[in-house]
Amino acid sequence: MIPVPSQVRIWLAVGRTDMRSGMQGLALQVQETLGRDPHAGDLYVFRGRSGNLIKIIWHDGLVIEIEEGNQVRLKCDSGSTVTASNAVFATNSPINTWVKIHSKMAPYRTYAMAFDISKGTLPDALYWDMDDPYYYVRLNPGTGKTDRLIVGGRDHRSGEADDGEARFTALEAWIRALVPELSRERARWSGQVLETIDYCGFIVRSPGNGNVFVATGDSGQGMTHGALAGLLSMI
Ligand SMILES: Cc1cc2nc3c(=O)[nH]c(=O)nc-3n(C[C@H](O)[C@H](O)[C@H](O)COP(=O)(O)OP(=O)(O)OC[C@H]3O[C@@H](n4cnc5c(N)ncnc54)[C@H](O)[C@@H]3O)c2cc1C
């Protein structure tokens, strides 16, 4: 049961929303279309093309306390409490246990950059090599005559290097040598992925807990593992 306090404002998104959008995609729409902060406590409702499905996003704070038992109680920093029969921790790095799962994964820092590229320059595919450290390339559709080429890789174990700028420079040199038609850089970013020993994600019941589940250990395959975890959680 998720109690919604009476002072929470509710926004209805008119028109159709692509129901494949996840929390992050819907939050981006709130930010970019409405110009509002999706973390500010208001509730946003979206409807799909057929009108028989809605998605709601509501951020009422971060979970700061977890009580497990016959039911799971999640206490948020906003003061509210959510009670449920089961809980899935899909926080990338699990927050419900600090040892049992973390000791079976290694955090790696990874890097990515986006460049403009004229549509049709490269066939639309996901490319990657088998080197260590590896590189990968994909296209993201843009508007007009331009797409975005995303290049990523040059990972290292977290804490074992502090040379991010050199890694971005290497990424750019690698892709410009392969694709000289590349235009200007649009963005660069970096973050952590959690590697398991066999690169297979942990989408499992949390050790020692009957009604708590985790989805983690994506090993840079979060898009695939995320969809898989969503499907498995419905079983
Ligand atoms: C630079 C970079 C490039 C990548 N490239 C790729 C790629 O090309 N292909 C690919 O498949 N994957 C890639 N990944 C990995 C992928 O992004 C992640 O594996 C994936 O986003 C994990 O999804 P998730 O939903 O489990 O976690 P996240 O997307 O991290 O979402 C977790 C959510 O939990 C919320 N949360 C955390 N703590 C709390 C709390 N206490 N209370 C409430 N909410 C909380 C966070 O706010 C967040 O919204 C890349 C990652 C990085 C950093």
The ligand as a Gaussian input file, in Angstrom:
#p B3LYP/6-31G(d) Opt

LIG

0 1
 C       28.821000       5.390000     -18.614000
 C       27.932000       4.179000     -18.618000
 C       27.657000       3.549000     -19.836000
 C       26.849000       2.427000     -19.865000
 N       26.583000       1.856000     -21.073000
 C       25.708000       0.830000     -21.136000
 C       25.361000       0.255000     -22.404000
 O       25.852000       0.684000     -23.445000
 N       24.487000      -0.778000     -22.415000
 C       23.935000      -1.277000     -21.278000
 O       23.119000      -2.198000     -21.351000
 N       24.245000      -0.754000     -20.059000
 C       25.124000       0.274000     -19.968000
 N       25.457000       0.796000     -18.760000
 C       24.919000       0.151000     -17.547000
 C       23.496000       0.579000     -17.295000
 O       23.375000       1.978000     -17.373000
 C       23.104000       0.112000     -15.893000
 O       23.426000      -1.250000     -15.749000
 C       21.594000       0.279000     -15.721000
 O       21.232000       1.645000     -15.835000
 C       21.189000      -0.212000     -14.354000
 O       19.799000      -0.038000     -14.288000
 P       19.049000      -0.097000     -12.935000
 O       17.623000       0.239000     -13.209000
 O       19.368000      -1.391000     -12.233000
 O       19.737000       1.039000     -12.035000
 P       19.703000       2.616000     -12.232000
 O       19.409000       3.009000     -13.626000
 O       20.970000       3.105000     -11.591000
 O       18.439000       3.013000     -11.355000
 C       18.451000       2.820000      -9.948000
 C       17.428000       3.778000      -9.367000
 O       17.354000       3.518000      -7.975000
 C       17.253000       4.769000      -7.315000
 N       17.738000       4.625000      -5.944000
 C       19.008000       4.337000      -5.536000
 N       19.059000       4.317000      -4.177000
 C       17.788000       4.584000      -3.746000
 C       17.208000       4.714000      -2.443000
 N       17.898000       4.568000      -1.311000
 N       15.878000       5.011000      -2.382000
 C       15.149000       5.185000      -3.519000
 N       15.645000       5.074000      -4.765000
 C       16.957000       4.785000      -4.874000
 C       18.153000       5.718000      -8.125000
 O       17.767000       7.052000      -7.896000
 C       17.830000       5.259000      -9.539000
 O       16.737000       5.947000     -10.093000
 C       26.290000       1.909000     -18.671000
 C       26.556000       2.543000     -17.455000
 C       27.375000       3.657000     -17.422000
 C       27.651000       4.298000     -16.097000

